[in-house]
Amino acid sequence: MAYADYYERALTNGVLSIQRGTEPGIMIYFLPMNPGGSKAVSGQGGWGTPTASFWCCYGTGPSNVSLDPIAWSLLTFLLTFFYAVAATESFSKLGDSIYFEEEGAVPTLYVIQFISSTLNWRSGELTLQQNTQQVSSLDDHFRVQFTVASANKVIQQHEFYAV
């Protein structure tokens, strides 16, 4: 649980931030930070296309995340050492850590990411379904709905809003 906030920042700011809306394959290569700079007109970079214009840097998206020096050193080492694996798996692991379980006399389930998903939680003998509205920078609220079921019977259903 110690790295849950980091994981969320890395996913949101480092991976999802370089994707353009919901269009597959449209990712930013270079984001100029100069005054008047633009994603659309960035010289040799800019947005990719669905079927071409893929750059090797797509695998290092997490480098956009603000990290402390120790975490940055570790991440740099791992990306350098496992570059081929990291580049290939960065976008395929988006649903990897939505939930975490803490073992004990009473097992505890943590929801780490608000991503639409279904979990068959064997230890708790429950099924948790999470439905989340897609969030954009224009939204003034966030909505997530949880449905908890046991033996295919709905036990509880909750809807949460955050402003």
C-alpha positions, 0 to 999 in steps of 0.5 A, spaced: 500 500 500 506 504 500 506 505 493 499 506 491 499 514 490 505 513 486 502 508 482 496 512 481 501 518 479 505 514 474 499 511 471 495 517 470 501 522 469 506 518 465 502 513 461 495 516 460 497 523 459 501 521 452 494 518 449 490 523 445 483 521 447 480 515 446 483 514 439 488 508 439 495 509 437 495 516 437 500 518 442 504 524 443 512 523 442 514 530 444 511 535 448 514 542 448 514 546 454 517 553 451 512 559 451 507 558 445 509 551 444 504 546 442 502 539 441 500 539 434 506 543 432 512 540 435 517 540 429 519 533 429 514 530 434 507 531 435 502 526 435 502 519 432 497 516 428 493 509 429 497 505 424 504 509 423 509 514 427 510 510 433 517 512 436 521 508 441 520 513 446 513 510 447 516 505 452 519 510 457 512 514 458 513 514 465 519 519 465 514 524 465 512 523 472 515 527 477 519 523 482 524 524 488 531 522 486 531 515 489 525 513 485 528 516 479 534 513 479 531 506 480 526 507 475 532 509 470 536 503 472 530 499 471 528 502 464 535 501 462 536 494 464 529 492 462 528 497 456 525 492 451 520 489 457 518 496 459 517 498 452 512 493 450 509 492 457 507 499 459 501 500 456 499 492 456 499 493 464 494 498 465 489 494 469 495 490 473 494 493 479 486 496 480 485 491 486 490 489 492 489 484 497 492 484 504 492 477 508 490 476 515 485 473 519 480 477 516 482 479 508 482 486 506 481 488 499 483 495 497 481 499 491 487 502 488 484 505 481 478 507 479 477 503 473 471 499 470 472 492 472 470 486 475 474 482 480 472 475 483 475 476 490 476 468 492 478 470 499 472 474 501 468 470 497 465 476 493 465 479 486 466 486 486 464 490 479 466 497 478 463 502 473 467 508 472 465 514 468 470 516 463 474 522 466 476 528 462 479 535 464 472 538 463 468 534 468 466 537 474 465 531 478 467 524 478 462 518 479 464 511 480 459 505 482 460 499 486 456 492 486 458 487 491 455 480 489 456 473 493 453 467 489 451 471 483 446 475 488 447 482 489 449 484 496 450 491 496 450 497 490 453 504 492 454 510 487 460 515 489 461 522 487 467 526 488 467 534 486 
